Amino acid sequence: TICCSDPPTAVGDKFKPLGRYLLPETNVKGRVVSVVLDDNVILGAPVYIEDTIYSRNCFQFNICAVISSRIDVEPYRDLAQHLASAFHTLEIETWLLSEATAFGPCRQRDQVQALLGGLRRQLAESGECFVRIDDSRCISFRVWPCSPVLAAAPGLSEVPVPLVDLALLWNGLPAGFDDEEETLCRLPSGLKAMLYDPDMSLQSVAGFVDGCNRLCDIIEKSKLGDEDVIVCVRHLIHFGLVAVIEEIRRESRYWLTPEFHTAFDRPDIR
């Protein structure tokens, strides 16, 4: 039986028969189960608690999330595990869910309803939540977004060319960038997406991206594995920080585009 949902009208007639699929046999406890229903995927991690305090010496529940079937569901598998762990602890310590499933009006059911609403709104807005239960308990976690769809791996003879000053990413911002809002406005678009501490491998690889070194040269100079360097360059391309061109050869022929006349007036061109 589906006892509670947010919004309250979210559980239509098509969802009601799903209880037996979302709470299958006990051998799936700790795992994530999913049901695909039209354009939706229902994800949850069933919880089974054995204790003599319950009428059948066991209490089972599943806190589920309903998401679109058109998006990557992998990050939401972690969401299901977080919800299961948090509500398992609440049930053990406060009996919140078992009392909320009692028949008739129930204060705990209203509390669960409000709790689900707070979690859904915060997770939908920012992918993270902090909901206080009482003076000593809260539910707090973050759902990491899915991995980016990276560009195809460049060839070993191709040359990564920096589109921004990569040193700004890890050597600090230059003078005049004191105000956070002003900083976001003045930074190149790629830097806006990278305002976090870089991975050490990424930092090492970026140090050899100068528009002259080929990918094979960067692999040799960085002393990192081939796949590690390629993945780092693909991430730099994904964030718009690097472009890849063919190696410049004497026997090749090149021509200028009209953008050449104004290219060096751009602040991100050095």
PAZAPA-4460 file (N, C-alpha, C; in steps of 0.05 Angstrom, whole numbers, plus 32768, in hexadecimal, padded with zeros to 4 digits):
% residues 270
    n_x    n_y    n_z   ca_x   ca_y   ca_z    c_x    c_y    c_z   seq   type   mol
   8011   7FE8   8000   8000   8000   8000   8012   8019   8000     1      T     A
   800B   802C   7FEF   8019   8046   7FEF   800A   8058   8002     2      I     A
   8017   805F   8018   800A   806D   802E   800E   808B   802C     3      C     A
   8023   8095   801F   8029   80B1   801F   8039   80B8   8007     4      C     A
   8034   80D1   7FFC   8043   80DA   7FE5   8044   80F8   7FE5     5      S     A
   8056   8103   7FD5   8057   8120   7FD1   805D   8125   7FB4     6      D     A
   804C   8136   7FA7   8033   8141   7FB1   801F   812B   7FB8     7      P     A
   800C   8132   7FC9   7FF8   811D   7FD1   7FEA   8110   7FBA     8      P     A
   7FE6   811F   7FA4   7FD8   8115   7F8D   7FEA   8106   7F7A     9      T     A
   8004   8103   7F81   8017   80F6   7F6E   8011   80D9   7F6A    10      A     A
   8005   80CC   7F7E   7FFF   80AF   7F7C   7FE3   80AC   7F6F    11      V     A
   7FE3   80A8   7F55   7FCA   80A3   7F47   7FC3   8085   7F48    12      G     A
   7FAE   807E   7F3B   7FA5   8062   7F3B   7FB9   804F   7F2F    13      D     A
   7FC9   8059   7F1B   7FDC   8048   7F0E   7FF3   8040   7F21    14      K     A
   7FF8   804F   7F36   800E   8049   7F48   8005   8036   7F5F    15      F     A
   7FEC   8035   7F65   7FE3   8026   7F7D   7FE9   8008   7F7C    16      K     A
   7FE7   7FFB   7F65   7FED   7FDE   7F65   800B   7FD7   7F66    17      P     A
   801C   7FEB   7F68   8039   7FE6   7F66   8046   7FDE   7F81    18      L     A
   8037   7FDF   7F97   8043   7FD9   7FB1   8052   7FBF   7FB2    19      G     A
   8047   7FAA   7FA6   8053   7F8F   7FA8   806D   7F8E   7F98    20      R     A
   8070   7FA0   7F84   8088   7FA0   7F74   809E   7FB1   7F81    21      Y     A
   8096   7FC5   7F91   80A9   7FD6   7F9E   80B2   7FCB   7FB9    22      L     A
   80A3   7FB8   7FC3   80AB   7FAA   7FDC   80AB   7F8C   7FD6    23      L     A
   80BE   7F82   7FC7   80C0   7F66   7FC0   80CB   7F56   7FD8    24      P     A
   80D6   7F3E   7FD2   80E0   7F2D   7FE7   80F8   7F3A   7FF5    25      E     A
   80FD   7F30   800E   8112   7F3C   801F   812E   7F39   8013    26      T     A
   8132   7F28   8000   814D   7F24   7FF6   8156   7F3C   7FE5    27      N     A
   8145   7F4F   7FE0   814D   7F67   7FD1   8152   7F7F   7FE3    28      V     A
   8151   7F7B   7FFD   8155   7F92   800F   8172   7F9C   800B    29      K     A
   8174   7FB7   800D   818E   7FC3   8008   8193   7FC9   7FEB    30      G     A
   8182   7FBF   7FD9   8186   7FC4   7FBD   8171   7FD7   7FB2    31      R     A
   8176   7FE2   7F9B   8163   7FF5   7F8F   8151   7FE6   7F7B    32      V     A
   8137   7FEA   7F7E   8124   7FDE   7F6B   8118   7FF5   7F5B    33      V     A
   8111   7FF0   7F43   8106   8004   7F31   80EF   7FF9   7F21    34      S     A
   80DB   8009   7F1C   80C4   8002   7F0B   80C1   8017   7EF6    35      V     A
   80C1   8010   7EDD   80BD   8023   7EC7   809F   8023   7EC0    36      V     A
   8094   803B   7EC1   8078   803E   7EBC   8073   8055   7EA9    37      L     A
   806E   804F   7E90   806B   8064   7E7B   8084   8077   7E7B    38      D     A
   8080   8090   7E81   8096   80A3   7E80   80A4   80A7   7E9B    39      D     A
   809D   8096   7EAF   80A8   8098   7EC9   80B8   8080   7ED1    40      N     A
   80CB   8084   7EE3   80D9   806E   7EF0   80D6   8072   7F0E    41      V     A
   80CE   805D   7F1C   80CB   805D   7F39   80E3   804E   7F45    42      I     A
   80F2   805C   7F55   810B   8051   7F61   8108   8050   7F7F    43      L     A
   8110   803B   7F8C   8110   8039   7FA9   8121   8022   7FB2    44      G     A
   812A   8024   7FCB   813A   800F   7FD8   812A   8003   7FEF    45      A     A
   811E   7FEC   7FEC   810D   7FE0   8002   811C   7FDD   801C    46      P     A
   810E   7FE2   8032   811A   7FDF   804D   8109   7FCB   805C    47      V     A
   8116   7FB8   8069   8109   7FA4   8079   8115   7FA5   8095    48      Y     A
   8104   7FA9   80A9   810D   7FAA   80C5   80FF   7F94   80D5    49      I     A
   810F   7F82   80E0   8104   7F6D   80F0   8106   7F74   810E    50      E     A
   80EF   7F74   811B   80EE   7F7B   8137   80D4   7F72   8143    51      D     A
   80D4   7F69   815B   80BC   7F5F   8168   80A8   7F75   8170    52      T     A
   80B1   7F8E   816D   809E   7FA4   8174   8088   7FA7   815F    53      I     A
   808D   7F9C   8147   8079   7F9E   8132   8065   7F87   8133    54      Y     A
   804E   7F8B   8129   8039   7F77   812C   8040   7F5D   811E    55      S     A
   804F   7F5E   8108   8057   7F46   80FA   8075   7F41   80FD    56      R     A
   8080   7F4D   8111   809D   7F4A   8117   80AE   7F55   8100    57      N     A
   80A2   7F65   80EF   80B1   7F70   80D9   80A3   7F89   80CF    58      C     A
   80B2   7F9D   80C7   80A7   7FB5   80BA   80B7   7FBA   80A1    59      F     A
   80A8   7FBF   808B   80B6   7FC3   8071   80AA   7FDC   8064    60      Q     A
   80BB   7FEB   8056   80B3   8003   8048   80C6   8009   8032    61      F     A
   80BE   801B   8020   80CF   8023   800A   80C8   8040   8004    62      N     A
   80DC   8052   8007   80D9   806E   8000   80E2   8071   7FE3    63      I     A
   80D0   8078   7FD1   80D6   8077   7FB5   80D7   8094   7FA9    64      C     A
   80E5   8096   7F94   80E6   80AF   7F84   80DB   80A9   7F68    65      A     A
   80CB   80BB   7F5E   80C0   80B8   7F43   80CE   80CC   7F31    66      V     A
   80DD   80C2   7F1D   80EC   80D4   7F0C   80E5   80CD   7EEF    67      I     A
   80ED   80DF   7EDD   80E8   80DB   7EC0   80F9   80C4   7EB6    68      S     A
   80EE   80B5   7EA4   80FD   809F   7E98   810F   80A9   7E82    69      S     A
   810E   80C3   7E7B   811E   80CE   7E66   8139   80D8   7E6F    70      R     A
   813E   80D8   7E89   8158   80E1   7E94   8168   80CA   7E9F    71      I     A
   8181   80CF   7EA4   8193   80BB   7EAF   818A   80B5   7ECC    72      D     A
   8183   809C   7ED1   8179   8095   7EEC   818F   808D   7EFF    73      V     A
   81A7   808B   7EF6   81BD   8080   7F07   81C1   8091   7F20    74      E     A
   81C2   80AC   7F1F   81C5   80BB   7F38   81AE   80B7   7F4C    75      P     A
   8197   80B0   7F42   8180   80AD   7F53   817F   8092   7F61    76      Y     A
   8190   8080   7F59   8194   8067   7F68   81A1   806D   7F83    77      R     A
   81B4   8080   7F82   81C0   8089   7F9C   81AB   8097   7FAD    78      D     A
   8199   80A6   7FA0   8184   80B4   7FAF   8173   809F   7FBE    79      L     A
   816C   8089   7FB0   815B   8075   7FBD   8169   8069   7FD5    80      A     A
   8184   8064   7FD3   8193   8059   7FE9   8194   806D   8000    81      Q     A
   8198   8086   7FFA   8199   809B   800F   817E   809C   801E    82      H     A
   8168   809C   800F   814E   809D   801C   8149   8085   802D    83      L     A
   8150   806D   8023   814C   8055   8033   815C   8055   804D    84      A     A
   8175   805E   804B   8186   805F   8063   817B   8073   8077    85      S     A
   8173   808B   806E   8169   80A0   8080   814F   8097   808E    86      A     A
   813C   808C   807F   8123   8085   808B   8125   806B   809B    87      F     A
   8138   805A   8095   813D   8043   80A6   8146   804C   80C2    88      H     A
   8158   805F   80C3   8161   8069   80DD   814A   8077   80EC    89      T     A
   813A   8086   80DE   8123   8094   80EB   8110   8080   80F6    90      L     A
   810B   806A   80E8   80F8   8056   80F2   8103   8048   810A    91      E     A
   811C   8041   810A   8128   8033   8120   8127   8045   8139    92      I     A
   812C   805F   8136   812F   8070   814D   8114   807D   8156    93      E     A
   8102   8081   8143   80E9   8090   814A   80CF   8082   8143    94      T     A
   80D1   806C   8134   80B9   805E   812B   80A7   8070   8119    95      W     A
   80B4   8082   810B   80A5   8096   80FC   8093   808A   80E7    96      L     A
   809E   8078   80D7   808E   806D   80C1   807A   8058   80C9    97      L     A
   8080   8048   80DC   806D   8033   80E5   8055   8040   80F2    98      S     A
   8058   8056   8100   8042   8063   810C   8032   8073   80F7    99      E     A
   8040   807D   80E3   8033   808C   80CE   8022   807B   80BC   100      A     A
   8026   8060   80BC   8016   804F   80AB   7FFE   8044   80BA   101      T     A
   7FF9   804D   80D3   7FE2   8045   80E2   7FC8   8050   80D4   102      A     A
   7FB2   8042   80D7   7F9A   804A   80CB   7F8E   8063   80D9   103      F     A
   7F80   8073   80C9   7F73   808B   80D5   7F86   80A2   80D6   104      G     A
   7F7C   80B9   80E0   7F8D   80D1   80E2   7FA6   80CC   80F3   105      P     A
   7FBC   80D7   80EB   7FD5   80D1   80FA   7FE8   80E9   80F6   106      C     A
   7FF2   80F3   810D   8004   810A   810C   801E   8102   80FE   107      R     A
   8028   80EA   8102   8041   80E1   80F6   803E   80E0   80D7   108      Q     A
   8026   80DA   80CD   8022   80D9   80B0   8025   80F5   80A5   109      R     A
   801A   8109   80B3   801D   8125   80AA   803A   812D   80AA   110      D     A
   8049   8123   80BE   8065   812A   80C0   8075   811D   80A9   111      Q     A
   806E   8104   80A2   807B   80F7   808C   8074   8106   8072   112      V     A
   805B   810E   806F   8053   811C   8057   8063   8136   8054   113      Q     A
   8066   8145   8069   8076   815E   8068   8093   8158   8063   114      A     A
   809D   8142   806E   80B9   813B   806A   80BE   8134   804D   115      L     A
   80AD   8124   8041   80B0   811D   8025   80AE   8136   8013   116      L     A
   809C   8148   801A   809A   8161   800B   80B3   8172   800C   117      G     A
   80BF   8174   8023   80D8   8184   8026   80EF   8177   8017   118      G     A
   80F1   815C   8018   8106   814E   800A   8103   8152   7FEC   119      L     A
   80EA   814E   7FE2   80E6   8150   7FC5   80EC   816C   7FBA   120      R     A
   80E3   8180   7FC8   80E8   819C   7FBF   8106   81A3   7FBE   121      R     A
   8114   819C   7FD4   8130   81A3   7FD5   8140   8193   7FC0   122      Q     A
   813A   8179   7FBD   8149   8169   7FAA   8143   8172   7F8D   123      L     A
   812B   817A   7F88   8124   8183   7F6D   8131   819E   7F66   124      A     A
   8135   81AF   7F7B   8140   81C9   7F76   815F   81C9   7F73   125      E     A
   816C   81B9   7F85   8189   81BB   7F86   8197   81A0   7F85   126      S     A
   8189   818A   7F86   8196   8170   7F87   81A2   8168   7FA2   127      G     A
   819B   8178   7FB6   81A4   8172   7FD2   818E   817A   7FE5   128      E     A
   8190   8170   7FFD   817B   8176   8011   8186   8177   802D   129      C     A
   8178   8186   803E   817D   8187   805A   8162   818C   8067   130      F     A
   8157   8177   8072   813C   8179   807F   813F   8170   809C   131      V     A
   8138   8182   80AE   813A   817C   80CB   8122   816C   80D4   132      R     A
   8127   8157   80E2   8111   8146   80ED   810A   8150   8109   133      I     A
   811E   8153   811A   811A   815D   8135   8134   816A   813E   134      D     A
   8138   816E   8157   8150   817C   8161   8169   816C   815D   135      D     A
   8167   8152   8159   817F   8142   8157   8181   8131   813D   136      S     A
   816D   8134   812C   816D   8124   8113   8167   8135   80FB   137      R     A
   8173   812D   80E5   816E   813B   80CB   8174   8127   80B5   138      C     A
   816A   812D   809D   8171   811E   8085   8180   8132   8073   139      I     A
   8198   812A   806C   81A9   813C   805D   81BB   812C   804A   140      S     A
   81B9   8131   8030   81CA   8123   801D   81C9   8132   8003   141      F     A
   81DA   812A   7FF0   81DB   8137   7FD6   81DB   8121   7FC1   142      R     A
   81CC   8126   7FAB   81CC   8114   7F95   81DE   811F   7F7F   143      V     A
   81F3   8111   7F79   8206   811B   7F65   81FA   8118   7F4A   144      W     A
   81FD   812D   7F39   81F2   812B   7F1E   81FF   8115   7F0D   145      P     A
   81F3   810E   7EF7   81FE   80F9   7EE7   8218   8102   7EDA   146      C     A
   8227   80EF   7ED1   8241   80F5   7EC4   823B   8103   7EAA   147      S     A
   824C   8117   7EA2   8247   8125   7E89   824C   8113   7E71   148      P     A
   823E   8119   7E5C   8243   810B   7E43   825B   8118   7E35   149      V     A
   8271   810B   7E35   828A   8117   7E2C   828D   8114   7E0E   150      L     A
   829D   8126   7E03   82A4   8125   7DE7   82B4   810C   7DE1   151      A     A
   82B6   8105   7DC7   82C6   80EE   7DC0   82E3   80F3   7DC7   152      A     A
   82F1   80DE   7DCC   830E   80E0   7DD3   831E   80EB   7DBC   153      A     A
   832E   80FF   7DC1   833F   810A   7DAC   8355   80F7   7DA4   154      P     A
   8361   80FA   7D8D   8377   80EA   7D84   8391   80F1   7D92   155      G     A
   83A3   80DE   7D93   83BC   80E3   7DA1   83CD   80F9   7D94   156      L     A
   83C9   80FD   7D7A   83D8   8112   7D6C   83CB   812D   7D6C   157      S     A
   83B3   812F   7D77   83A4   8149   7D78   83AF   815A   7D8E   158      E     A
   83AA   8174   7D8C   83B5   8187   7D9E   839E   8195   7DAE   159      V     A
   839D   8192   7DC8   838A   81A1   7DD8   8393   81BE   7DDB   160      P     A
   8380   81D1   7DD5   8386   81ED   7DD6   8375   81FA   7DEC   161      V     A
   8381   8207   7E00   8371   8214   7E15   8361   822B   7E0A   162      P     A
   8348   822D   7E12   8337   8243   7E0A   8335   8259   7E20   163      L     A
   833F   8252   7E37   833F   8265   7E4E   835A   8262   7E5C   164      V     A
   835F   8274   7E6F   8377   8271   7E7F   8372   825C   7E94   165      D     A
   837C   8244   7E8E   8377   822D   7EA0   8383   8231   7EBC   166      L     A
   8398   8242   7EBE   83A5   8246   7ED8   8391   8253   7EEC   167      A     A
   837D   8262   7EE1   836A   826E   7EF3   835A   825A   7F03   168      L     A
   8358   8242   7EF8   8347   822D   7F05   8353   8224   7F1F   169      L     A
   836E   8224   7F21   837A   8219   7F3A   838E   822C   7F47   170      W     A
   8394   8242   7F3A   83A8   8255   7F46   839A   826D   7F52   171      N     A
   837F   826D   7F54   8371   8284   7F60   836A   8298   7F4B   172      G     A
   8357   82A9   7F52   834D   82BE   7F40   835F   82D6   7F40   173      L     A
   8361   82E4   7F2A   8372   82FC   7F29   8367   8313   7F39   174      P     A
   8377   8328   7F3C   836E   8340   7F4B   8355   834C   7F3E   175      A     A
   8343   8356   7F4E   832B   8362   7F44   8313   834F   7F44   176      G     A
   8317   8336   7F4C   8302   8322   7F4D   82FA   831D   7F6A   177      F     A
   82F3   8331   7F79   82ED   832E   7F95   82D0   8327   7F99   178      D     A
   82BE   8332   7F8A   82A2   832E   7F8D   8299   8315   7F7E   179      D     A
   828A   8303   7F8C   8283   82EA   7F80   8271   82EE   7F68   180      E     A
   825D   8300   7F6A   824B   8304   7F53   825B   8310   7F3B   181      E     A
   826C   8323   7F41   827C   832F   7F2C   828F   831A   7F20   182      E     A
   8299   8308   7F30   82AA   82F3   7F26   829C   82E2   7F12   183      T     A
   8284   82DA   7F18   8275   82C8   7F06   826F   82D6   7EEB   184      L     A
   826B   82F1   7EEC   8265   8300   7ED4   827E   8303   7EC2   185      C     A
   8295   8306   7ECF   82AD   830C   7EC0   82BD   82F4   7EB7   186      R     A
   82B9   82DD   7EC4   82C8   82C5   7EBD   82BE   82BB   7EA2   187      L     A
   82D0   82AF   7E92   82C8   82A1   7E79   82B4   828B   7E80   188      P     A
   82A4   8284   7E6C   828E   8271   7E71   8298   8257   7E7B   189      S     A
   82AF   824D   7E71   82B9   8234   7E7B   82C0   8235   7E98   190      G     A
   82CC   824B   7EA1   82D3   824D   7EBD   82BB   824E   7ED0   191      L     A
   82A5   8258   7EC6   828D   8259   7ED7   8284   823D   7EDF   192      K     A
   8289   822A   7ECD   8281   820E   7ED2   8295   81FF   7EE2   193      A     A
   82AC   820B   7EE8   82C2   81FC   7EF5   82CA   8209   7F10   194      M     A
   82B8   8216   7F1E   82BF   8223   7F37   82BF   820E   7F4E   195      L     A
   82D1   81FB   7F4B   82D5   81E7   7F61   82F1   81DD   7F5F   196      Y     A
   82FA   81CF   7F73   8316   81C6   7F73   831A   81B0   7F5E   197      D     A
   832E   81B2   7F4D   8332   819F   7F38   833E   8185   7F43   198      P     A
   8339   816F   7F35   8347   8156   7F3B   8365   815A   7F35   199      D     A
   8376   814C   7F45   8393   8150   7F42   839C   8147   7F26   200      M     A
   8390   8132   7F1B   8397   8129   7F01   8390   813D   7EEC   201      S     A
   8378   8149   7EEF   836F   815E   7EDC   8381   8176   7EDD   202      L     A
   8389   817D   7EF5   839B   8194   7EF9   83B6   818F   7EEC   203      Q     A
   83C0   8177   7EEF   83DA   8170   7EE3   83D8   8170   7EC4   204      S     A
   83C3   8165   7EB9   83C0   8164   7E9C   83BD   8180   7E91   205      V     A
   83AD   8191   7E9E   83A8   81AC   7E94   83C1   81BD   7E93   206      A     A
   83D5   81B6   7EA4   83EE   81C5   7EA5   83FE   81C1   7E8B   207      G     A
   83F8   81AC   7E7C   8406   81A7   7E63   83F6   81AE   7E4A   208      F     A
   83DE   81B9   7E4F   83CD   81C1   7E38   83D4   81DE   7E31   209      V     A
   83E4   81E1   7E1C   83EE   81FC   7E15   83EA   8202   7DF8   210      D     A
   83DD   81F1   7DE9   83D8   81F6   7DCD   83EF   81EC   7DBB   211      G     A
   8404   81E1   7DC8   841B   81D7   7DB9   841E   81B8   7DBD   212      C     A
   841A   81AF   7DD5   841D   8193   7DDC   8406   8183   7DCF   213      N     A
   840E   816D   7DC2   83FA   815A   7DB8   83F0   814A   7DD0   214      R     A
   83DA   813B   7DCC   83D0   812B   7DE2   83E5   8116   7DEA   215      L     A
   83F3   810A   7DD7   8407   80F7   7DDF   841E   8104   7DEE   216      C     A
   8424   811D   7DE8   8439   812C   7DF8   8430   8130   7E14   217      D     A
   8416   8137   7E18   840B   813C   7E33   840C   8122   7E43   218      I     A
   8406   810C   7E36   8407   80F2   7E44   8423   80EC   7E4E   219      I     A
   8437   80F1   7E3C   8453   80EC   7E43   845C   80FF   7E59   220      E     A
   8456   8118   7E58   8460   812C   7E6B   8452   812A   7E86   221      K     A
   8438   8123   7E86   8429   8122   7E9F   842F   8108   7EAF   222      S     A
   843A   80F4   7EA2   8440   80DA   7EAF   8427   80CC   7EB8   223      K     A
   8410   80D3   7EAD   83F7   80C6   7EB4   83F0   80B1   7E9E   224      L     A
   83DD   80A0   7EA5   83D4   808C   7E91   83C6   8098   7E7A   225      G     A
   83C7   808A   7E63   83BA   8095   7E4B   839C   809B   7E50   226      D     A
   838E   8088   7E5B   8371   808C   7E5F   836B   80A3   7E73   227      E     A
   837C   80A6   7E87   8378   80BC   7E9A   837A   80D7   7E8D   228      D     A
   838F   80DA   7E7C   8393   80F3   7E6E   837C   80F9   7E5B   229      V     A
   8374   80E5   7E4C   835F   80E8   7E38   8345   80F1   7E46   230      I     A
   833E   80E4   7E5D   8326   80EB   7E6B   8327   8108   7E75   231      V     A
   833F   8110   7E7F   8342   812C   7E88   833D   8140   7E72   232      C     A
   8349   813A   7E5A   8346   814C   7E43   8329   814D   7E3A   233      V     A
   831C   8136   7E3B   8300   8135   7E33   82EE   8146   7E46   234      R     A
   82F5   8146   7E5F   82E6   8157   7E72   82EC   8175   7E6D   235      H     A
   8305   817C   7E67   830B   8197   7E60   82FC   81A0   7E47   236      L     A
   82FA   818F   7E34   82EA   8195   7E1C   82CD   8199   7E23   237      I     A
   82C2   8187   7E34   82A6   8188   7E3C   829F   81A3   7E49   238      H     A
   82B1   81AD   7E5A   82AB   81C6   7E68   82B2   81DF   7E57   239      F     A
   82BA   81DB   7E3E   82C0   81F2   7E2D   82DA   8200   7E33   240      G     A
   82EC   81F2   7E40   8306   81FE   7E48   831B   81F8   7E33   241      L     A
   8318   81E4   7E23   832C   81DB   7E10   831F   81D4   7DF6   242      V     A
   832C   81DA   7DE0   8324   81D0   7DC6   833B   81BE   7DBB   243      A     A
   8335   81AD   7DA9   8349   819B   7D9E   834C   81A0   7D80   244      V     A
   8364   81A3   7D77   836A   81A7   7D5B   837E   8192   7D52   245      I     A
   8380   818F   7D38   8394   817D   7D2D   83B0   8189   7D31   246      E     A
   83C3   8177   7D32   83DF   8180   7D34   83E6   8191   7D1C   247      E     A
   83F3   81A8   7D21   83FB   81BA   7D0C   8415   81AE   7CFF   248      I     A
   8412   81A9   7CE5   8429   819D   7CD6   8432   81B0   7CC0   249      R     A
   844B   81AF   7CB9   8455   81C0   7CA4   8449   81BA   7C89   250      R     A
   8442   81A0   7C85   8438   8199   7C6B   841A   819F   7C68   251      E     A
   840D   81A7   7C7E   83F1   81AE   7C7C   83EC   81CB   7C74   252      S     A
   83D5   81D0   7C6A   83CD   81EB   7C61   83B7   81F6   7C73   253      R     A
   83B8   820F   7C7A   83A5   821B   7C8C   839C   8236   7C80   254      Y     A
   8384   823F   7C89   837B   8259   7C81   836D   8266   7C98   255      W     A
   836B   8280   7C97   835F   8290   7CAD   8342   8295   7CA7   256      L     A
   8332   8296   7CBC   8316   829D   7CBA   8313   82BB   7CC2   257      T     A
   82FD   82C7   7CBC   82FA   82E4   7CC3   82FC   82EA   7CE1   258      P     A
   82F7   82D6   7CF2   82FA   82DA   7D0E   8316   82E1   7D17   259      E     A
   832A   82DB   7D06   8345   82E1   7D0D   834A   82FE   7D13   260      F     A
   833B   8310   7D05   8340   832D   7D07   8337   8337   7D23   261      H     A
   8326   832A   7D30   831C   8333   7D4B   8323   8320   7D61   262      T     A
   8330   830A   7D5A   8335   82F5   7D6E   8346   82FF   7D86   263      A     A
   835A   830F   7D80   836C   8318   7D95   8362   832F   7DA5   264      F     A
   834A   8338   7D9E   833C   834C   7DAF   832C   833F   7DC6   265      D     A
   8329   8325   7DC4   8319   8317   7DD8   832A   8313   7DF1   266      R     A
   831E   8318   7E09   832D   8315   7E22   8337   82F9   7E28   267      P     A
   8329   82E5   7E1D   8331   82CA   7E24   8346   82BF   7E10   268      D     A
   834F   82CF   7DFD   8365   82C7   7DEB   837F   82D4   7DF4   269      I     A
   8392   82C3   7DF8   83AD   82CD   7E01   83C1   82CC   7DEA   270      R     A
***
